[in-house]
């Protein structure tokens, strides 16, 4: 007797929703593939690729560099190191570094750049990516000492032939050894401080009785120099040493930078 293997048959039926149902020869339901759903296929193969591809294009077209600038402290108030990093999804084709619009040289180590500045001002880094997008970063540098000391005008006074005034410098400090005065515009008649209170910045000078004016000269520890004029007026007719006199500093003052000119 010959026996034949039973054949497997797929049976089809329609559910209540009208969806076609498949069954195998044993009567078990055959599950449909998720990709058989046309809406899912449209989402996976059309809508999502559209947004992904266009998102990548938008990212590449609009991506711009990122810049971070760090201004270091100064040890001598003459120079300071500035470090900045430039990070970009796309290569950077051009990098410009300047201080007050003057180019600044720099060295590169990976994405980190270092340069040295010798003046205060606005530090600018301008990076251009290969897609043409530009990023500019600004930082203010004010740690260097480029200003001469100043005399407190309200502190200037004369009593019993002694001129006193206070002088201060907020950065490198006053060079007290640089202070002297020229009496009545006579370059040969020079006086120096008789007493200096370095903590308070209080200067005491003994001046001649016939003093009508004194030109003060002083500088800070990095050489920023200034000259200021004090005019002496005496109350009354006589110029007695015992009489108290008044002094004031004129508003105009010559200021010169230290070291090399300019």
Secondary structure, DSSP 8 states (H G I E B T S, - for coil): ----------EEEE-TTS-EEEE-TTS-EE---GGG-HHHHHIIIIIHHHHHHHHHHHHHHH---EEEEEE---SSSS-EEEEEEEE-SS-EEEEEEEETTEE---EEETTEEEEEE-S-EEEEEEEEETTS-EEEEEEEE--S--S--EE-GGG-EEETTEEEEEEE-SSS-EEEEEEEEEETT-TT-EEEEEEEETTTTEEEEE--TT--EEEEEEEETT--EEEEEEEEEESSS---TTS-EEEEEEEEEEEE-SSS--
